[in-house]
Amino acid sequence: MADPSTYRPAVGSIPESPGVYRFRDPAGRVIYVGKAKSLRQRLNSYFADVAGLHPRTRQMVTTAASVEWTVVGTEVEALQLEYNWIKEFDPRFNVRYRDDKSYPSLAVTLNEEYPRLQVMRGPKKKGVRYFGPYAHAWAIRETLDTLTRVFPARTCSNGVFKRASQIGRPCLLGYIGKCAAPCVGRVSAEEHREIVDDFCDFMAGRTDSMVKRLEREMAEAAEAMEYEKAARLRDDLGALKRAMEKQAVVLGDGTDADVVAFAQDELEAAVQVFHVRGGRVRGQRGWIIDKVEEVTTGQLVEQFLLQVYGGVDEQTGVGEAGEAVPREVLVPELPDDADVYAELLSELRGSRVSLRVPQRGDKRNLMETVERNAKEAFARHRVKRASDLTARSLALAEIQEALDLPEAPLRIECIDISHVQGTNVVASMVVFEDGLAKKSDYRRFSVAHGTDDTAAMAEVVRRRFARHLKEEADRRDEQGIAAEEGRPRKFAYPPNLLVVDGGAPQVAAAGRSLAELGIVDVAVCGLAKRMEEVWLPDDPDPLILPRTSEALYLLQRVRDEAHRFAITYHRQRRSTTMLVSLLDDVPGLGESRRKALMKQFGSLKRLRAATVEELTAVPGIGRRTAEAVLAAVAEPGAPSAEPDPEVEGVDPDDEVLRSAAQQRPVQGADAGEMAEVGRVRPAAGAGA
C-alpha cells in the first residue's frame, strides 16, 4: 500500500485551469480518470488526510503511484476528453455501469445491404438502430409478428437469407406476406430499405402520420373499387392500432424524453430509465454502479449523462451505450454544471436538448414511478450482492489460507490443454477477477511443438509470461509507445494465482517455465479431475479441500470454464482441419477454390448437406468438381452424387476416384463429432 505523499506533485506545480487527470498504479496502468474545473483544487483534495477520504477513494490513492494531468480550454472539452480516456483505458476505479439484467432490444441492422429486424442482447454495435429495451424477448417477437404484416421487412438470419437466394425460393414468411422476400428479388435493396425506414419511423413514435397515410390509401382504394386492397389496408391499420394500444400513454403532450431516477447507499447505486417516445413508454433499462467517491445525486447524473449518451454515432444518433439523445432528459437533481452538460447533449443530438427536474403534473408522477422501480431494483440487487459477495470473499480467503499465499488471489488465470492423441493441440487461458469471469481477457493458443499435456503446458505458460515480460519491458522503455500511452497490453497484467488443469506433472511443467523466465511472484497450483485434488509445486502429496468449501467451488468453476473454452476452440480447429484434409485430393480444386468453399459453407456438416447446384454457385466450381467434392466429403456408406450422363465431359474414371475417396476413413475423430459448433466470439488478441 503506497503512501500518497510519496507521489504528491510539488506545491504550486498544479495549474488552476480546467482539465482531466489520471492516476496510475506502480505498473503504469491508468486506474482512475477524472475532470475538474480547477485541477489544483481537485487534486489537492486527494492528498488531504487519508483517513477522512471515502473508502474507495482511499483505496484508489493508496493503490496509485503517480498522477498526471492535461489542461483543456473549456469544460465541454474536459467532458469529451474524460469520456475518451475512460473508454480507452477502462480504469478499475471509475464508475462502471453494469446492467442489472440482460435486457433484449429490437435491433435493425442498418449497416447491412438488406437490413434485418431481430432480437438482440449484449453490447450495442455501431450501424445498428435499437428500440427498447424490452422486459422480455417474447414481447419483441409479439411486436414483430404484428408489425411485419404492415412492414414486411427481413427477419431471417444471414444463413437462411443466403440459402434462399441460392435456391431461388423464399422462406415461409415470404409466402404468407410477412416478408417482402428481397432474397429472391421481389423487391430491390432500395425498396426494402424504404420498408425498414417506415418501420423505424413508426417505432420512433411517428405513428400519427403512418395511421393517416393508411386511412387515406384505404379510402382511395375503396373509392376506386379495389376492395381487396382496401381490406388489406384495413387489416394493416388494425394491426398498427393494436401495437399502439400495448404501449401506455404516459405524457399527453407527445414528449420525447428519458426519465432517470436513482436509489443508492454508500458504496453502490441503482439507475432506472424509462424511454418515452411520442408520449409512450418505449422501453426501460437499469444499471448498477459502484461508487468510487462520496458523490451526490447531481454527480451521479453527470456520470449517467456522460456514459450513457457519450460516443454518439453521427449516422444513427445512437450512443455506444445504445441510447439516442432525446429532446428532453428528466433527472431527480441537476448537476452543478447543468448548462455544460445540456450543451454537450445538444451537440451530440444536433438540436437543443432540455435537461431539467420535473416539478408537477404527469412528468413528476412518471418520475415517482421510475424512482419506485429504482428502489425495487436496488433492493433485489442488495440481497443478491450480500450472498454473492460473501461467497466470493470467503472463497478467495480460503484459497489464500489453503495455499499459504501472501494475499488473496484477486486475479486467477487457468490454462487447459485440449487435443486428440497429440494432434490439433490447442490451449485456453481464462481469467477470473474478484471471483468473477473476465471474458475480455480470455486467450486461445495454437500449440505447435507440444505433443503431450506437459510439453504443451510448458510451452503455453512460457509464451504467456514471456509476452508479459516483453510488454513490461516495452512499458518501462521511455522511448516505447506503451510508456506514452500507458494502456495495458494483452499480457501485461500478471495473475496472483495460476491454475493448471491437471496434476503433479502439469504443475511441475508450469513451474519450470516460470522458473526459466525468472518469475517468482506468481503462485501455481493444479486441480486434478479424478479426485479434485489440489497439487502444489515440489509437494509430493496433494492438498484435499473440503467438498463443501467455497474455495473448491471457485477453483472448479475456473477449471471448468477453461475446459469449455479449450474444447470449443479445439472442435473448431479440428472441423476446419478435417475439411481441408478431405478436400486436398480433389482434382481441379486448388487452394483458392478450397478457401472459397470454406468461406461459403464454413463447416463439414453444411458442405455434406449441400447440393451440386449450391456448390456450382461458388465462383470457380464447375459441376464435375462439385460432384468430386461431394464424393470426397461424403460419410462412409452414404450414397454419392451420381454424375449426370447428359453432361458432356464426364470421365468414367471419376467414379473410381469417388469410390476411393468415399472409402477413406475419417481421421482424428469420430465423424459424428464433426457437426457444426457454435462460433466463439474471439476476445481481443485471441489466437496469440
Stockholm file with secondary structure:
# STOCKHOLM 1.0

chainA/1-688         MADPSTYRPAVGSIPESPGVYRFRDPAGRVIYVGKAKSLRQRLNSYFADVAGLHPRTRQMVTTAASVEWTVVGTEVEALQLEYNWIKEFDPRFNVRYRDDKSYPSLAVTLNEEYPRLQVMRGPKKKGVRYFGPYAHAWAIRETLDTLTRVFPARTCSNGVFKRASQIGRPCLLGYIGKCAAPCVGRVSAEEHREIVDDFCDFMAGRTDSMVKRLEREMAEAAEAMEYEKAARLRDDLGALKRAMEKQAVVLGDGTDADVVAFAQDELEAAVQVFHVRGGRVRGQRGWIIDKVEEVTTGQLVEQFLLQVYGGVDEQTGVGEAGEAVPREVLVPELPDDADVYAELLSELRGSRVSLRVPQRGDKRNLMETVERNAKEAFARHRVKRASDLTARSLALAEIQEALDLPEAPLRIECIDISHVQGTNVVASMVVFEDGLAKKSDYRRFSVAHGTDDTAAMAEVVRRRFARHLKEEADRRDEQGIAAEEGRPRKFAYPPNLLVVDGGAPQVAAAGRSLAELGIVDVAVCGLAKRMEEVWLPDDPDPLILPRTSEALYLLQRVRDEAHRFAITYHRQRRSTTMLVSLLDDVPGLGESRRKALMKQFGSLKRLRAATVEELTAVPGIGRRTAEAVLAAVAEPGAPSAEPDPEVEGVDPDDEVLRSAAQQRPVQGADAGEMAEVGRVRPAAGAGA
#=GR chainA/1-688 SS CCCGGGSCCCTTCSCSSCEEEEEECTTSCEEEEEEESSHHHHHHHHTSCGGGSCHHHHHHHHHCCEEEEEECSSHHHHHHHHHHHHHHHCCTTSCCEEESSCCCEEEECTTSSSCBEEEECSSCCTTCEEECCCSCHHHHHHHHHHHTTTSCCBCSCHHHHHHHHHHTCCCHHHHTTSSCCGGGTSSCHHHHHHHHHHHHHHHTTCHHHHHHHHHHHHHHHHHTTCHHHHHHHHHHHHHHHHHHHTSCBCCTTCCCEEEEEEEECSSEEEEEEEEEETTEEEEEEEEEEECSSCCCHHHHHHHHHHHHHCSCCTTTCBCTTSCBCCSEEECSSCCTTHHHHHHHHHHHHTSCCEEECCCSHHHHHHHHHHHHHHHHHHHHHHHHHHHHHHHHHHHHHHHHHHHTCSSCCSEEEEEEEEEETTEEEEEEEEEEETTEECGGGCEEEECSSCCSHHHHHHHHHHHHHHHHHHHHHHHHCTTSHHHHHCCCCTTCSCCSEEEEESSHHHHHHHHHHHHHHTCCSSEEEEECTTTCCEECTTCSSCBCCCTTCHHHHHHHHHHHHHHHHHHHHHHHHHHHHHHHHHHTTCTTCCHHHHHHHHHHHCSHHHHHHCCHHHHHTSTTCCHHHHHHHHHHHCCTTSCCCCCCTTSTTCCTHHHHHHHHHHHSCCCSSCGGGGSCCCCCCCCTTTTC
#=GC SS_cons         CCCGGGSCCCTTCSCSSCEEEEEECTTSCEEEEEEESSHHHHHHHHTSCGGGSCHHHHHHHHHCCEEEEEECSSHHHHHHHHHHHHHHHCCTTSCCEEESSCCCEEEECTTSSSCBEEEECSSCCTTCEEECCCSCHHHHHHHHHHHTTTSCCBCSCHHHHHHHHHHTCCCHHHHTTSSCCGGGTSSCHHHHHHHHHHHHHHHTTCHHHHHHHHHHHHHHHHHTTCHHHHHHHHHHHHHHHHHHHTSCBCCTTCCCEEEEEEEECSSEEEEEEEEEETTEEEEEEEEEEECSSCCCHHHHHHHHHHHHHCSCCTTTCBCTTSCBCCSEEECSSCCTTHHHHHHHHHHHHTSCCEEECCCSHHHHHHHHHHHHHHHHHHHHHHHHHHHHHHHHHHHHHHHHHHHTCSSCCSEEEEEEEEEETTEEEEEEEEEEETTEECGGGCEEEECSSCCSHHHHHHHHHHHHHHHHHHHHHHHHCTTSHHHHHCCCCTTCSCCSEEEEESSHHHHHHHHHHHHHHTCCSSEEEEECTTTCCEECTTCSSCBCCCTTCHHHHHHHHHHHHHHHHHHHHHHHHHHHHHHHHHHTTCTTCCHHHHHHHHHHHCSHHHHHHCCHHHHHTSTTCCHHHHHHHHHHHCCTTSCCCCCCTTSTTCCTHHHHHHHHHHHSCCCSSCGGGGSCCCCCCCCTTTTC
//
